[in-house]
Structure formats: structure tokens, C-alpha cells
């Protein structure tokens, strides 16, 4: 799930995911050259991170679960990746 709060030319984007029985989740996307950014975990098991991104942009991204499994956000549009999987498309 993605929550977007726009203020001027910036948007605060909170990424969150509730996977079952995992140890770690990272988000990675076009805004950071696909570098893994570890997400924090709440007591409820929800992993989350907030990023400040420029508005009027589109970014492909996905979640890396346990450093190996790729997952895209099914609530957003998706596009094929060059690796045979799918990426979520974030439109700000």
C-alpha cells in the first residue's frame, strides 16, 4: 500500500506492506537507482518507510522480501521489468 501527501513540489510517500512470516523487507526503485532501502517494522508486522519524492513524476519500484523474493504492489499499475518480473508504477 502507498500513501501520498503532496506539499508544493514535494510528496511524502509512505510505502507499507504486511507480508506473512518474513524477516526483512526493502523497497527499491528508480528514485534511488534500485538500491535496497530497509523498511522498519511495527509490532503489527507491517513494514513501512517514508520517502520524499518530487511531484509530477512516475517511478517504478518493488519490494525485496528476505533479500531475495521480488514483490510489486498490486494496488498500483504494474509494468514488466527486464528481469521477467513485474514492477509497480508509482505516479505522483
C-alpha positions in Angstrom: 0.0 0.0 0.0 1.2 3.5 -0.8 0.0 6.8 0.8 0.9 10.1 -0.9 0.8 13.5 0.8 1.7 16.3 -1.6 3.1 19.7 -0.4 4.2 22.0 -3.1 6.8 20.4 -5.4 7.4 17.5 -2.9 5.4 14.5 -1.9 5.8 12.4 1.2 5.3 8.8 0.1 4.8 6.1 2.7 5.3 2.6 1.4 3.8 -0.2 3.6 3.4 -4.0 3.2 2.3 -6.7 5.6 3.9 -10.0 4.5 3.4 -13.2 6.4 6.4 -14.6 8.3 9.3 -12.6 6.8 12.4 -11.3 8.4 13.1 -8.2 6.3 11.7 -6.1 3.5 13.4 -3.4 1.5 11.9 -1.0 -1.1 13.9 -0.1 -4.2 13.1 1.9 -7.2 14.0 4.3 -9.9 14.4 7.2 -7.5 17.5 5.7 -5.9 19.0 3.6 -8.8 17.3 0.5 -7.4 19.3 0.4 -4.2 17.7 -1.5 -1.3 16.3 0.7 1.4 15.5 -1.4 4.5 12.0 -0.8 5.9 11.1 -0.5 9.6 8.7 -3.0 11.1 5.8 -2.2 13.5 4.7 -4.6 16.3 1.7 -5.5 14.0 4.2 -6.9 11.4 3.7 -4.1 9.0 6.9 -2.9 7.2 7.0 0.8 6.3 9.2 3.6 5.1 8.5 7.2 4.1 10.4 8.9 1.2 10.2 12.5 0.0 9.9 12.5 -3.8 9.3 15.2 -6.4 5.8 15.6 -7.7 4.8 15.2 -11.4 6.9 12.1 -11.8 6.5 8.4 -12.3 8.7 5.8 -10.6 8.9 2.1 -11.0 9.6 0.2 -7.7 9.2 -3.1 -5.9 9.8 -4.8 -2.5 12.6 -7.2 -1.9 11.5 -9.7 0.8 14.1 -11.6 2.8 16.8 -10.3 0.4 15.6 -12.5 -2.4 11.9 -12.6 -3.3 10.6 -9.7 -5.5 7.1 -8.3 -4.9 5.2 -5.5 -6.6 2.4 -3.5 -5.1 -0.8 -5.0 -6.7 -2.8 -1.9 -5.8 -0.9 0.2 -8.3 -0.4 -0.2 -12.0 2.3 -2.6 -12.9 4.9 -2.8 -15.7 7.2 -5.6 -16.8 10.7 -5.5 -15.6 13.7 -6.5 -17.7 14.2 -9.5 -15.4 10.9 -11.3 -16.1 9.0 -10.0 -13.1 6.7 -7.0 -12.6 7.4 -3.6 -11.1 4.8 -1.3 -9.5 4.3 2.1 -11.1 4.1 5.0 -8.7 2.5 8.1 -10.2 3.0 11.3 -8.1 
